[in-house]
Amino acid sequence: MGFWNKLKNELIDIVEWEGSSDDTIVWKFERYQNEIKNGAQLTVRESQTAVFINEGQIADVFPAGRYELTTNNLPILSTVKGWKYGFNSPFKAEVYFINMARFTNQKWGTPNVFYLRDADFGRVSLRAFGTYTMRVTDPVKFLKEVSGTSQDFTAEDIKNELRSMIVTRFIDAMGESGLPLLDMAQNYKNLSDFCQKKLGDEFNEYGLEITKFLVSSISLPEALQAKLDEGTGMNMLGDMNRYTQMKTADAMTTAAGNTGAGGGMEGMMGMAMMQQMMNQNQMMQNKQVTNNQEFVPPPPPIMQYYVSVNGQQQGPFNADQLRGLIAQGQLTKQTFVWKQGMAGWLAAEQVPEVAMMFGAVPPPPPPPM
């Protein structure tokens, strides 16, 4: 710095901070050789606090207002320095401005999944995210414990440490709450208030106050979320019968699409699946007969066979479906079949009730002339 700049700094004694960044918590006033004259003007704006440090020790703290720095309002410095040189002798001091405003929308989140034991789903992995708001309540403590002699200290500089503290206390709070997973969404506010209370003392150790803490989301594993969504769909349908009907309709749509694209066997398989689900639905409805109704014996069991196609098990198929396969040439007398109760697979011609179907199926029509 040249002679003129040094002289200008000696003449202009206005100590202030305009606060150019919303993210800055502490800003150090730049003064040539830290020399401030007796009688200099100090301006501390609203939401600011000025802290004077002399020879490494905090000397005075000024809230918002305008001050003339003299021995009247700097008694500590007056005692230390003696002011033996009067107005013309500057004193050396570091001046730090503390931003006392609230720092909003500070984000937190679990960097990795954490595990929680739930009564309904067992050991479950979770992730959580949210925001918080903080402000400086004790500028002296914050300077001593956090920012130190930094020229420009921002919220970003302490973000990682605060996030680690928050995540630790949040996981503890989740374990202590004992809330079931299915009830967490409706208890975000209670969780937020509980965590804010637990974090209050730890933030206070840094001269900070956490004025708001919010849990915005708790993410479940994809597989578990899919199960919950399916269960929600069942509740919306009202009962298991309607849910089965919906699944049957889906199977019919899939079977129709496969028939058009891949041939008769896939269509027959889809129809067999549909028939099986409809049979199950009918059986469930039969079980709902009340005690006041006359007992009706169950219908005879439906004949259902499995068919071996290229070494792959297909089915089960009822009698009508087997006749359809015979008509399409996909089931021959040498095709192996099996049903429940049989000791092993047998050729169709060796099973009397299946062999009878071959005589009942007309041969394919002759080719056109």
N, C-alpha and C positions, 0 to 999 in steps of 0.2 A: 504494500500500500504506500502511495506517495505522500509527500509532505502535505499537499492540499487536502487529500482525503482524510488524513489524520487530523488536520486542523478543523475540517468540516464536522467530523464526529465529535470533536471537543466542544464545538459551539452548539450543535443541535442535540438537545437532551430530551427527546420524547421517546418514552418507552411504551410500546403497545404491540398488539398482535391483531391483525385484521381477520385471522381465521380463514385461510384460503382453501382448506380441505376439510370436508365433513368427516373424513376418516381419521384425522389427526387427533390424538388424545393429549400429547405433550409437545410443546414447541419452545425451543430455547431462543431467547432474544439475542441477536447478534450485535455485539458492540466491540469496537476496537479495543483489544486488550482488557475486555470486561470492565472498562472504566466508566462509571456513571457519576455525574456531578451532583453535588449537594444543591438541591433546588430543582432537579430535573422533574419533568412532568410524566407521571405514570397514568395511563388510561387502561382500565380493566373493564371490558365489555360484559354485558349480561351473559350468563352461562360460562364465564371465565373466572379463574382464580390465578393470581400471580404469586409465585413463591421466590423469595430472595435467598440465595445461598452465598455465604461468606466463608472463604477458606475451607470449603468442604462441609460446612455446617449450615443447616437451615436457620436463617436469621429472622425472617418475617414473612407473613402470609397476608395478602390483600384480596378481599372480595371485590365484586363489581363496583366501580366508581372511578373518580378522577382524584389523583393525589399529587401533592408536591413533596418530593422526597427531601425532607429536612431532618434535623435532629429531633424535631418534635414527634414525627411519626415513624422514626427509625431509632427507637431508644436502644435497641440491642446493638445495632451497628455503631451508634454513638458511643456506647460503652466500650466496644471493641476497639474502635479507631481513635476515639478521643476528639475527632474533628479539630485537631490542633492547628490545621492550616486554613480553616474557615471555608468560605464559599469557593475559592479558587482551586481547592484541592479536591479532585475526584476520588471517589472510593471504588474499590474493585469489588464487584459482586456479579454472580451469575443470576439471571432472571429466567425463570421457567413459567410459561403460561400453560395452565391446565384447562382443557375443554370439559366443562361440567355438564354439557348437554347429554341427552340420552343417545346412545348408539343403537339404532333400531335394525331389525331384519338381519341380525347376526345368525348365520346358519350353523346347525350342528347335525350330525348324523353318525351312525355306527359305521366305521370303515369296513368292518367284516361282520359276518353273521354272528349272533350269539344264541345260546341254547336255553330253552325254558322248558320245564316239565309241566305238562298240562294234564288235568284229570281225564279229559275226553280223548286227547290225541297222543298222549305220551310225550316223548322228548321231541321238541319242535325247534327248528332253526328260524330265527327272526332277524329282521333289520328294521331300524327306526330312523325317522328324520323329523326335523322341526326347526324352529327359530327361537331366538331369545333377544331381550333388550337389556342393556346394562348402562350404567353411568358411574362416574367417579364420585364418591362421597367423602373421601379423605385424601386430599391431594398430597399431603405430606407423606402419608403411608404409601401411596402409590409411587411417589418418587423414590422412596427408600427401597421398597420391596420389588418393584417391577421395572420402571423405565430407567432409573439411574441417571446417568449423565448423557443420555442419547440426545442428539440434536433435534431429531424429529421422530417421535414414537407414535405409531398408528395402531388401530384396532387389529390390523392384519398381523402385527408383530406378536400379539398375544393370543391370536385365534386358536392355534394348535393346542396350546396348553389348556385354555379354557374348554376346548372341545373334549380333550381327554378327560378332564375333570367331570364334565357333564355326562359323557357316555358312561363312565364308571358309576356315577350316582344314579343314572337312569336305570341301568341294569339292576342295581341293588333295589331300586324302588319297584321294578317289575316283579322281582322275586318276592319282595315283602308284601306286595299288594294281594297276591293270591288270586288275581282275577282270571277267570276262564278266557280262553282265546276268543270265544264267541261273544263275550261281553266287553271286549276291550274298546271297540269302536265307540260305544256309547259312554265310555268312561274316560275319554281323552282329557276332558277338563279336569277331572279329579286327579288323573295321573300328572297332568301339567302342574296343578297347584301343589301336589305332594312333592314333586321334584324341585320346584322353585323353593319350597321351604327347606328341603335338605341342602340345597346349594347355597342358601343365604349366608351361612357362617363361613363357608370356604371362600366365597367371593369377597366377604368382608375382610378376610386376611390380606387381600391385595388392595384394600382401600376402595373396593368396588361394591356396587349393589346390583343384583339381578332383579329388575323391575317387572319383567314378564318372561314367562317360559311357556312355550307351546309345543305340544306333540302334534305334528301334522299328519303322520302316517306310520303305521306299523305293518310291514309287508310280511306275508306268509309265504312259505314255499309254494311253487307253482302247482305241484301235485296235490298238496293239501287244499289250495285255493280252488282247484278244479273239483275236488270232492265236495267242498262246501257249496260251490255254485250248483252242482248237480242236486245236492240236498235241498237247496233253495227252490230249484225247479220242481222237485217233488212236492214241496209244501204248497207251491203256487197251484199245482194241479189238483191238490186236495186229498187224494188217496192213492194207494198203490195200483188200484185197477186202472185209473185214468193214466197213471204213469206208464203202465204196461201197454195200454192202448197207444200212447204216443210212440213208444219204442216199436210197436208192431207196425205203425204207419211208416216209421223211418225204414224198417226192414223191407216193407213193400216197395217203397220208392227205390231203395238200393237194388232190390231184386229186379225190378222193371228195367232199371238202367243197365244192369249186367246182362239181362236177356237180349236187349237190343245190340249190345256191343260185343258180347263174348260167346253167345251160343246158348243152346237149350239147357245144358247141364247146370250152368251158373244160375239160370233162371229157376230151375227146379230146386236148387239148393236154397235160393232165397225164399221160394214159396214154402219149402219145408221148415225153414226157420220161422216164417210167419205163422205156419200152422202150429208149430210147437209152442210159440208164445201165446197164441190164442187158446190152445188147450190148457196151458198153465193158468191163463186168466179165467177160463171157465171153471177150473178146479177151485180157484180161490173164491169165486162167487158161490160155488156149491157149498163151501165150508161155512158160509154166512147164514145157513138155514137156522132159524131159531128153534128153541126147544118146544114151542107150541105147535110147530108144523109136524105133519106126519113124516116119519123117516122114509126116505126114498133110497133104495139101494143104488150104488154107483153104477154107471153104464159099464158094459164090458170093455176091457182094454183095447185100444186101437193097435192093430198089427203094424209094427214099425220095424223096418230092416235097415241095416247099414250095408252099403255096397262098396266093394273094392274096385277102384278105377285107377289103373296104372300104379298099383301099389299104394294108393292113397285112400284112406277111409272117407266116404261121403255119406251123408244122411244125418238123421234117420229119415226114411221115406215110408209113407203109408201105402195101402194097396193101390189107390188111384194113381199115386205118383209112380209106383213101380210099373204099372201098366203103361204109363206115359213113357217111361224110360225104355220099355220093351218095344213100344211102337216106334220110337226114334232110333232103335238099334243100338242104344247105349247100354242095354242090359240083355245079355244072351244067356243061354242055358249053362255056359261054361263060366259065367261071371260068379265070383265068390260073394256070398251074402252071409250076414250074421245078425241075430237079434238076441236080446237078453234072455238068458236061460239055455242057450246053445253052448255046447262044450267047445266048439271052435268053428272056423269058417268052413262052409260047404258050397259046392257049386249049386247054382240055382235049381238045376234039374233034380238035385238030390233032396231038396226041401219041398215036400208035397204041396203046401199051400202056395208056394211061389211057382212051382212047376205047372200048376193048374192054370196060371195066368197066361202061359205061352199059347195054350190051345184056345183061350178066349180072345186073343188079340188077332185081328185079321191081318193077313200078309199085306205088304205094301202094294198099291195099285200098279197095274202094268204100265210101262212107258207109253206115251201117246204115239199113235200111228203116224 
